[in-house]
Protein backbone atom coordinates (compact mmCIF):
# COMPACT_ATOMS: atom_id res chain seq x y z
CA UNK A 1 0.00 0.00 0.00
CA UNK A 2 1.39 3.38 -1.04
CA UNK A 3 -0.04 6.21 1.00
CA UNK A 4 -0.69 9.85 0.24
CA UNK A 5 -1.06 12.28 3.14
CA UNK A 6 -4.87 12.10 2.83
CA UNK A 7 -4.76 8.30 3.02
CA UNK A 8 -2.57 8.55 6.11
CA UNK A 9 -5.05 10.82 7.83
CA UNK A 10 -7.82 8.30 7.13
CA UNK A 11 -5.61 5.57 8.56
CA UNK A 12 -5.37 7.51 11.82
CA UNK A 13 -9.09 7.08 12.38
CA UNK A 14 -9.15 3.47 11.22
CA UNK A 15 -6.60 1.93 13.57
CA UNK A 16 -4.54 2.91 16.58
CA UNK A 17 -1.36 1.50 18.04
CA UNK A 18 -2.31 2.72 21.53
CA UNK A 19 -6.12 2.29 21.52
CA UNK A 20 -6.92 3.78 24.94
CA UNK A 21 -4.90 5.11 27.86
CA UNK A 22 -3.77 2.21 30.02
CA UNK A 23 -4.26 -0.46 27.36
CA UNK A 24 -1.40 -2.45 25.88
CA UNK A 25 -0.43 -2.14 22.23
CA UNK A 26 -1.93 -4.61 19.74
CA UNK A 27 -0.65 -3.37 16.36
CA UNK A 28 2.62 -1.73 15.37
CA UNK A 29 2.10 0.39 12.24
CA UNK A 30 5.29 0.89 10.25
CA UNK A 31 5.78 3.37 7.43
CA UNK A 32 8.52 2.55 4.94
CA UNK A 33 10.06 3.63 1.66
CA UNK A 34 11.21 1.28 -1.08
CA UNK A 35 14.91 1.99 -0.48
CA UNK A 36 15.28 1.66 3.28
CA UNK A 37 16.32 -0.56 6.15
CA UNK A 38 12.70 -1.07 7.12
CA UNK A 39 11.73 -2.66 3.81
CA UNK A 40 14.45 -5.22 4.51
CA UNK A 41 12.92 -5.77 7.95
CA UNK A 42 9.59 -6.31 6.21
CA UNK A 43 11.11 -8.74 3.71
CA UNK A 44 12.78 -10.79 6.46
CA UNK A 45 9.73 -10.77 8.74
CA UNK A 46 11.90 -9.86 11.71
CA UNK A 47 9.51 -7.42 13.33
CA UNK A 48 6.61 -9.88 13.20
CA UNK A 49 8.73 -12.61 14.75
CA UNK A 50 10.00 -10.29 17.48
CA UNK A 51 6.60 -8.89 18.49
CA UNK A 52 4.47 -12.03 18.22
CA UNK A 53 5.37 -13.25 21.76
CA UNK A 54 4.05 -9.90 23.05
CA UNK A 55 0.71 -10.30 21.27
CA UNK A 56 1.48 -7.48 18.83
CA UNK A 57 0.91 -7.72 15.09
CA UNK A 58 2.50 -5.52 12.43
CA UNK A 59 0.98 -3.51 9.58
CA UNK A 60 2.98 -1.86 6.81
CA UNK A 61 2.30 1.27 4.74
CA UNK A 62 4.49 2.53 1.90
CA UNK A 63 5.28 6.24 1.47
CA UNK A 64 6.73 8.05 -1.51
CA UNK A 65 9.23 10.08 0.56
CA UNK A 66 10.31 11.04 4.07
CA UNK A 67 8.27 14.27 4.41
CA UNK A 68 4.99 12.44 3.71
CA UNK A 69 5.93 9.61 6.04
CA UNK A 70 6.66 12.00 8.90
CA UNK A 71 3.42 13.90 8.38
CA UNK A 72 1.66 10.59 9.02
CA UNK A 73 3.87 9.81 12.02
CA UNK A 74 3.31 13.22 13.61
CA UNK A 75 -0.44 12.85 13.04
CA UNK A 76 -0.49 9.47 14.78
CA UNK A 77 -1.26 7.46 11.63
CA UNK A 78 1.86 5.28 11.97
CA UNK A 79 4.21 4.43 14.85
CA UNK A 80 7.62 3.89 13.26
CA UNK A 81 9.41 5.26 10.21
CA UNK A 82 12.82 6.02 8.78
CA UNK A 83 14.03 9.18 7.01
CA UNK A 84 17.07 11.33 6.40
CA UNK A 85 18.29 14.15 8.64
CA UNK A 86 16.24 17.15 7.49
CA UNK A 87 12.70 15.70 7.17
CA UNK A 88 12.13 15.25 10.93
CA UNK A 89 13.26 18.82 11.55
CA UNK A 90 10.82 20.18 8.97
CA UNK A 91 8.07 17.91 10.35
CA UNK A 92 8.62 18.93 13.96
CA UNK A 93 8.63 22.60 12.97
CA UNK A 94 5.29 22.13 11.19
CA UNK A 95 3.63 19.97 13.84
CA UNK A 96 5.46 20.17 17.21
CA UNK A 97 5.64 17.31 19.65
CA UNK A 98 4.79 14.44 17.34
CA UNK A 99 8.19 12.80 16.81
CA UNK A 100 10.62 10.87 19.02
CA UNK A 101 14.08 9.85 17.76
CA UNK A 102 14.76 6.15 18.34
CA UNK A 103 18.14 5.75 16.65
CA UNK A 104 20.34 6.41 13.65
CA UNK A 105 22.52 4.76 11.00
CA UNK A 106 26.07 5.53 9.79
CA UNK A 107 26.71 8.61 7.64
CA UNK A 108 26.56 8.32 3.85
CA UNK A 109 27.77 11.64 2.39
CA UNK A 110 28.57 10.07 -0.97
CA UNK A 111 24.97 8.91 -1.32
CA UNK A 112 23.65 12.35 -2.29
CA UNK A 113 24.91 14.83 -4.85
CA UNK A 114 24.26 17.85 -7.00
CA UNK A 115 24.19 16.83 -10.65
CA UNK A 116 24.66 18.92 -13.78
CA UNK A 117 24.63 17.90 -17.41
CA UNK A 118 27.99 16.88 -18.81
CA UNK A 119 28.15 19.80 -21.24
CA UNK A 120 27.14 22.37 -18.61
CA UNK A 121 29.32 25.44 -18.06
CA UNK A 122 28.78 24.97 -14.31
CA UNK A 123 32.11 23.76 -12.93
CA UNK A 124 31.95 24.72 -9.25
CA UNK A 125 29.29 25.57 -6.71
CA UNK A 126 29.87 29.31 -7.15
CA UNK A 127 28.75 28.95 -10.77
CA UNK A 128 25.23 28.13 -9.56
CA UNK A 129 24.48 31.81 -8.91
CA UNK A 130 21.31 32.65 -10.82
CA UNK A 131 20.82 29.04 -11.93
CA UNK A 132 17.74 26.79 -11.67
CA UNK A 133 18.08 23.94 -9.16
CA UNK A 134 15.54 21.21 -8.44
CA UNK A 135 15.10 19.35 -5.16
CA UNK A 136 12.39 17.61 -3.15
CA UNK A 137 11.01 20.05 -0.57
CA UNK A 138 11.74 19.08 3.04
CA UNK A 139 14.04 16.19 2.08
CA UNK A 140 17.61 15.50 3.15
CA UNK A 141 18.94 17.28 0.05
CA UNK A 142 17.14 20.47 1.12
CA UNK A 143 19.65 20.72 3.98
CA UNK A 144 22.52 19.48 1.79
CA UNK A 145 21.92 22.13 -0.88
CA UNK A 146 21.65 24.87 1.73
CA UNK A 147 25.01 23.88 3.24
CA UNK A 148 26.68 23.36 -0.15
CA UNK A 149 25.62 26.86 -1.20
CA UNK A 150 26.79 28.30 2.11
CA UNK A 151 30.23 26.73 1.67
CA UNK A 152 30.41 28.49 -1.70
CA UNK A 153 29.39 31.83 -0.24
CA UNK A 154 25.86 31.61 -1.66
CA UNK A 155 22.36 31.31 -0.25
CA UNK A 156 18.95 30.23 -1.49
CA UNK A 157 18.33 33.83 -2.56
CA UNK A 158 21.19 33.48 -5.07
CA UNK A 159 19.58 30.59 -6.97
CA UNK A 160 16.17 29.70 -8.39
CA UNK A 161 14.85 26.63 -6.56
CA UNK A 162 12.18 24.38 -8.07
CA UNK A 163 10.54 21.95 -5.65
CA UNK A 164 10.01 18.74 -7.61
CA UNK A 165 9.68 15.06 -6.75
CA UNK A 166 12.56 12.88 -8.00
CA UNK A 167 10.72 11.61 -11.12
CA UNK A 168 9.59 15.11 -12.10
CA UNK A 169 13.03 16.55 -11.36
CA UNK A 170 14.74 13.92 -13.48
CA UNK A 171 12.51 14.69 -16.44
CA UNK A 172 13.11 18.44 -16.04
CA UNK A 173 16.86 17.86 -15.69
CA UNK A 174 17.12 15.65 -18.77
CA UNK A 175 15.00 18.07 -20.82
CA UNK A 176 17.15 21.06 -19.86
CA UNK A 177 14.42 22.84 -17.92
CA UNK A 178 16.66 23.05 -14.84
CA UNK A 179 20.42 23.56 -14.59
CA UNK A 180 21.21 21.35 -11.59
CA UNK A 181 19.55 18.66 -9.51
CA UNK A 182 20.11 17.96 -5.80
CA UNK A 183 19.27 14.28 -5.34
CA UNK A 184 19.89 11.26 -3.12
CA UNK A 185 20.34 7.54 -3.73
CA UNK A 186 19.12 5.42 -5.33
CA UNK A 187 17.84 8.11 -7.75
CA UNK A 188 21.30 9.69 -7.76
CA UNK A 189 23.04 6.49 -8.88
CA UNK A 190 20.32 5.71 -11.41
CA UNK A 191 20.85 9.13 -13.05
CA UNK A 192 24.59 8.66 -13.57
CA UNK A 193 25.39 8.22 -17.26
CA UNK A 194 27.54 9.73 -19.97
CA UNK A 195 25.27 12.79 -20.11
CA UNK A 196 25.56 13.75 -16.43
CA UNK A 197 28.32 15.03 -14.18
CA UNK A 198 28.65 15.23 -10.41
CA UNK A 199 29.19 18.82 -9.33
CA UNK A 200 29.67 17.76 -5.72
CA UNK A 201 28.64 15.04 -3.34
CA UNK A 202 27.89 15.79 0.30
CA UNK A 203 31.38 14.66 1.33
CA UNK A 204 32.85 17.35 3.58
CA UNK A 205 29.56 19.26 3.58
CA UNK A 206 26.94 17.22 5.49
CA UNK A 207 26.96 13.69 6.89
CA UNK A 208 23.65 12.51 5.41
CA UNK A 209 22.40 10.13 8.10
CA UNK A 210 19.23 8.04 8.33
CA UNK A 211 17.14 8.27 11.49
CA UNK A 212 14.44 6.04 12.95
CA UNK A 213 11.51 7.99 14.38
CA UNK A 214 8.69 6.71 16.57
CA UNK A 215 5.36 8.14 17.69
CA UNK A 216 4.76 9.39 21.21
CA UNK A 217 2.33 6.50 21.63
CA UNK A 218 5.06 3.96 20.94
CA UNK A 219 7.53 5.87 23.13
CA UNK A 220 5.04 5.52 26.02
CA UNK A 221 4.87 1.73 25.69
CA UNK A 222 6.85 -0.44 28.15
CA UNK A 223 10.59 -0.26 27.57
CA UNK A 224 10.81 -3.93 26.68
CA UNK A 225 8.46 -3.41 23.71
CA UNK A 226 10.53 -0.53 22.34
CA UNK A 227 13.69 -2.57 22.96
CA UNK A 228 12.25 -5.41 20.87
CA UNK A 229 11.58 -2.96 18.03
CA UNK A 230 15.14 -1.61 18.26
CA UNK A 231 16.65 -5.11 18.26
CA UNK A 232 14.69 -6.08 15.15
CA UNK A 233 16.10 -3.05 13.33
CA UNK A 234 19.62 -3.85 14.56
CA UNK A 235 19.24 -7.46 13.38
CA UNK A 236 18.12 -6.18 9.99
CA UNK A 237 21.18 -3.97 9.67
CA UNK A 238 23.53 -6.78 10.70
CA UNK A 239 21.98 -9.05 8.07
CA UNK A 240 22.14 -6.32 5.41
CA UNK A 241 25.85 -5.73 5.96
CA UNK A 242 26.51 -9.43 5.42
CA UNK A 243 24.15 -9.82 2.44
CA UNK A 244 24.49 -6.76 0.22
CA UNK A 245 23.99 -8.82 -2.94
CA UNK A 246 20.57 -9.93 -1.69
CA UNK A 247 19.81 -6.39 -0.51
CA UNK A 248 20.64 -5.01 -3.96
CA UNK A 249 18.32 -7.54 -5.60
CA UNK A 250 15.51 -6.64 -3.19
CA UNK A 251 15.94 -2.88 -3.66
CA UNK A 252 16.11 -3.29 -7.45
CA UNK A 253 12.87 -5.26 -7.46
CA UNK A 254 11.09 -2.82 -5.15
CA UNK A 255 12.23 0.40 -6.85
CA UNK A 256 12.21 -0.85 -10.42
CA UNK A 257 15.71 0.61 -10.85
CA UNK A 258 18.57 -1.21 -12.57
CA UNK A 259 20.57 -3.62 -10.43
CA UNK A 260 23.88 -1.96 -11.31
CA UNK A 261 22.54 1.43 -10.15
CA UNK A 262 21.38 -0.07 -6.85
CA UNK A 263 24.72 -1.84 -6.39
CA UNK A 264 26.51 1.48 -6.94
CA UNK A 265 24.25 3.14 -4.38
CA UNK A 266 24.92 0.42 -1.80
CA UNK A 267 28.68 0.81 -2.28
CA UNK A 268 28.46 4.21 -0.55
CA UNK A 269 26.19 3.08 2.28
CA UNK A 270 26.68 1.12 5.49
CA UNK A 271 24.04 -0.39 7.77
CA UNK A 272 24.19 -0.31 11.56
CA UNK A 273 21.61 0.72 14.14
CA UNK A 274 22.70 2.98 17.02
CA UNK A 275 20.52 4.35 19.80
CA UNK A 276 20.35 8.13 20.05
CA UNK A 277 23.19 9.78 21.92
CA UNK A 278 24.15 13.35 22.74
CA UNK A 279 26.37 13.70 19.67
CA UNK A 280 23.44 12.90 17.37
CA UNK A 281 21.12 15.19 19.31
CA UNK A 282 23.67 17.97 18.84
CA UNK A 283 24.01 17.19 15.12
CA UNK A 284 20.25 17.35 14.57
CA UNK A 285 20.06 20.54 16.61
CA UNK A 286 22.66 22.00 14.26
CA UNK A 287 20.52 21.02 11.26
CA UNK A 288 17.51 22.65 12.89
CA UNK A 289 19.48 25.81 13.67
CA UNK A 290 20.76 26.04 10.10
CA UNK A 291 17.28 25.68 8.64
CA UNK A 292 15.87 28.27 11.06
CA UNK A 293 18.66 30.77 10.46
CA UNK A 294 18.01 30.49 6.73
CA UNK A 295 14.31 31.17 7.19
CA UNK A 296 13.25 27.73 5.96
CA UNK A 297 11.50 26.93 9.27
CA UNK A 298 9.86 29.46 11.62
CA UNK A 299 11.52 28.47 14.91
CA UNK A 300 13.99 26.03 16.46
CA UNK A 301 12.13 22.72 17.01
CA UNK A 302 12.99 20.30 19.80
CA UNK A 303 15.03 17.16 19.12
CA UNK A 304 13.42 14.57 21.40
CA UNK A 305 15.31 11.28 21.87
CA UNK A 306 13.77 8.10 23.24
CA UNK A 307 14.77 7.61 26.88
C-alpha positions in Angstrom: 0.0 0.0 0.0 1.4 3.4 -1.0 0.0 6.2 1.0 -0.7 9.8 0.2 -1.1 12.3 3.1 -4.9 12.1 2.8 -4.8 8.3 3.0 -2.6 8.6 6.1 -5.0 10.8 7.8 -7.8 8.3 7.1 -5.6 5.6 8.6 -5.4 7.5 11.8 -9.1 7.1 12.4 -9.1 3.5 11.2 -6.6 1.9 13.6 -4.5 2.9 16.6 -1.4 1.5 18.0 -2.3 2.7 21.5 -6.1 2.3 21.5 -6.9 3.8 24.9 -4.9 5.1 27.9 -3.8 2.2 30.0 -4.3 -0.5 27.4 -1.4 -2.4 25.9 -0.4 -2.1 22.2 -1.9 -4.6 19.7 -0.7 -3.4 16.4 2.6 -1.7 15.4 2.1 0.4 12.2 5.3 0.9 10.2 5.8 3.4 7.4 8.5 2.6 4.9 10.1 3.6 1.7 11.2 1.3 -1.1 14.9 2.0 -0.5 15.3 1.7 3.3 16.3 -0.6 6.1 12.7 -1.1 7.1 11.7 -2.7 3.8 14.4 -5.2 4.5 12.9 -5.8 7.9 9.6 -6.3 6.2 11.1 -8.7 3.7 12.8 -10.8 6.5 9.7 -10.8 8.7 11.9 -9.9 11.7 9.5 -7.4 13.3 6.6 -9.9 13.2 8.7 -12.6 14.8 10.0 -10.3 17.5 6.6 -8.9 18.5 4.5 -12.0 18.2 5.4 -13.2 21.8 4.0 -9.9 23.0 0.7 -10.3 21.3 1.5 -7.5 18.8 0.9 -7.7 15.1 2.5 -5.5 12.4 1.0 -3.5 9.6 3.0 -1.9 6.8 2.3 1.3 4.7 4.5 2.5 1.9 5.3 6.2 1.5 6.7 8.1 -1.5 9.2 10.1 0.6 10.3 11.0 4.1 8.3 14.3 4.4 5.0 12.4 3.7 5.9 9.6 6.0 6.7 12.0 8.9 3.4 13.9 8.4 1.7 10.6 9.0 3.9 9.8 12.0 3.3 13.2 13.6 -0.4 12.9 13.0 -0.5 9.5 14.8 -1.3 7.5 11.6 1.9 5.3 12.0 4.2 4.4 14.8 7.6 3.9 13.3 9.4 5.3 10.2 12.8 6.0 8.8 14.0 9.2 7.0 17.1 11.3 6.4 18.3 14.1 8.6 16.2 17.1 7.5 12.7 15.7 7.2 12.1 15.2 10.9 13.3 18.8 11.5 10.8 20.2 9.0 8.1 17.9 10.3 8.6 18.9 14.0 8.6 22.6 13.0 5.3 22.1 11.2 3.6 20.0 13.8 5.5 20.2 17.2 5.6 17.3 19.6 4.8 14.4 17.3 8.2 12.8 16.8 10.6 10.9 19.0 14.1 9.9 17.8 14.8 6.1 18.3 18.1 5.8 16.7 20.3 6.4 13.6 22.5 4.8 11.0 26.1 5.5 9.8 26.7 8.6 7.6 26.6 8.3 3.8 27.8 11.6 2.4 28.6 10.1 -1.0 25.0 8.9 -1.3 23.7 12.4 -2.3 24.9 14.8 -4.9 24.3 17.8 -7.0 24.2 16.8 -10.7 24.7 18.9 -13.8 24.6 17.9 -17.4 28.0 16.9 -18.8 28.1 19.8 -21.2 27.1 22.4 -18.6 29.3 25.4 -18.1 28.8 25.0 -14.3 32.1 23.8 -12.9 32.0 24.7 -9.2 29.3 25.6 -6.7 29.9 29.3 -7.1 28.7 29.0 -10.8 25.2 28.1 -9.6 24.5 31.8 -8.9 21.3 32.6 -10.8 20.8 29.0 -11.9 17.7 26.8 -11.7 18.1 23.9 -9.2 15.5 21.2 -8.4 15.1 19.4 -5.2 12.4 17.6 -3.2 11.0 20.0 -0.6 11.7 19.1 3.0 14.0 16.2 2.1 17.6 15.5 3.1 18.9 17.3 0.0 17.1 20.5 1.1 19.6 20.7 4.0 22.5 19.5 1.8 21.9 22.1 -0.9 21.6 24.9 1.7 25.0 23.9 3.2 26.7 23.4 -0.2 25.6 26.9 -1.2 26.8 28.3 2.1 30.2 26.7 1.7 30.4 28.5 -1.7 29.4 31.8 -0.2 25.9 31.6 -1.7 22.4 31.3 -0.2 19.0 30.2 -1.5 18.3 33.8 -2.6 21.2 33.5 -5.1 19.6 30.6 -7.0 16.2 29.7 -8.4 14.9 26.6 -6.6 12.2 24.4 -8.1 10.5 22.0 -5.7 10.0 18.7 -7.6 9.7 15.1 -6.8 12.6 12.9 -8.0 10.7 11.6 -11.1 9.6 15.1 -12.1 13.0 16.6 -11.4 14.7 13.9 -13.5 12.5 14.7 -16.4 13.1 18.4 -16.0 16.9 17.9 -15.7 17.1 15.7 -18.8 15.0 18.1 -20.8 17.2 21.1 -19.9 14.4 22.8 -17.9 16.7 23.0 -14.8 20.4 23.6 -14.6 21.2 21.4 -11.6 19.5 18.7 -9.5 20.1 18.0 -5.8 19.3 14.3 -5.3 19.9 11.3 -3.1 20.3 7.5 -3.7 19.1 5.4 -5.3 17.8 8.1 -7.8 21.3 9.7 -7.8 23.0 6.5 -8.9 20.3 5.7 -11.4 20.8 9.1 -13.1 24.6 8.7 -13.6 25.4 8.2 -17.3 27.5 9.7 -20.0 25.3 12.8 -20.1 25.6 13.7 -16.4 28.3 15.0 -14.2 28.6 15.2 -10.4 29.2 18.8 -9.3 29.7 17.8 -5.7 28.6 15.0 -3.3 27.9 15.8 0.3 31.4 14.7 1.3 32.9 17.3 3.6 29.6 19.3 3.6 26.9 17.2 5.5 27.0 13.7 6.9 23.6 12.5 5.4 22.4 10.1 8.1 19.2 8.0 8.3 17.1 8.3 11.5 14.4 6.0 13.0 11.5 8.0 14.4 8.7 6.7 16.6 5.4 8.1 17.7 4.8 9.4 21.2 2.3 6.5 21.6 5.1 4.0 20.9 7.5 5.9 23.1 5.0 5.5 26.0 4.9 1.7 25.7 6.9 -0.4 28.2 10.6 -0.3 27.6 10.8 -3.9 26.7 8.5 -3.4 23.7 10.5 -0.5 22.3 13.7 -2.6 23.0 12.2 -5.4 20.9 11.6 -3.0 18.0 15.1 -1.6 18.3 16.6 -5.1 18.3 14.7 -6.1 15.1 16.1 -3.0 13.3 19.6 -3.9 14.6 19.2 -7.5 13.4 18.1 -6.2 10.0 21.2 -4.0 9.7 23.5 -6.8 10.7 22.0 -9.1 8.1 22.1 -6.3 5.4 25.9 -5.7 6.0 26.5 -9.4 5.4 24.2 -9.8 2.4 24.5 -6.8 0.2 24.0 -8.8 -2.9 20.6 -9.9 -1.7 19.8 -6.4 -0.5 20.6 -5.0 -4.0 18.3 -7.5 -5.6 15.5 -6.6 -3.2 15.9 -2.9 -3.7 16.1 -3.3 -7.4 12.9 -5.3 -7.5 11.1 -2.8 -5.1 12.2 0.4 -6.8 12.2 -0.9 -10.4 15.7 0.6 -10.9 18.6 -1.2 -12.6 20.6 -3.6 -10.4 23.9 -2.0 -11.3 22.5 1.4 -10.1 21.4 -0.1 -6.8 24.7 -1.8 -6.4 26.5 1.5 -6.9 24.2 3.1 -4.4 24.9 0.4 -1.8 28.7 0.8 -2.3 28.5 4.2 -0.5 26.2 3.1 2.3 26.7 1.1 5.5 24.0 -0.4 7.8 24.2 -0.3 11.6 21.6 0.7 14.1 22.7 3.0 17.0 20.5 4.4 19.8 20.3 8.1 20.0 23.2 9.8 21.9 24.1 13.4 22.7 26.4 13.7 19.7 23.4 12.9 17.4 21.1 15.2 19.3 23.7 18.0 18.8 24.0 17.2 15.1 20.3 17.4 14.6 20.1 20.5 16.6 22.7 22.0 14.3 20.5 21.0 11.3 17.5 22.7 12.9 19.5 25.8 13.7 20.8 26.0 10.1 17.3 25.7 8.6 15.9 28.3 11.1 18.7 30.8 10.5 18.0 30.5 6.7 14.3 31.2 7.2 13.2 27.7 6.0 11.5 26.9 9.3 9.9 29.5 11.6 11.5 28.5 14.9 14.0 26.0 16.5 12.1 22.7 17.0 13.0 20.3 19.8 15.0 17.2 19.1 13.4 14.6 21.4 15.3 11.3 21.9 13.8 8.1 23.2 14.8 7.6 26.9 
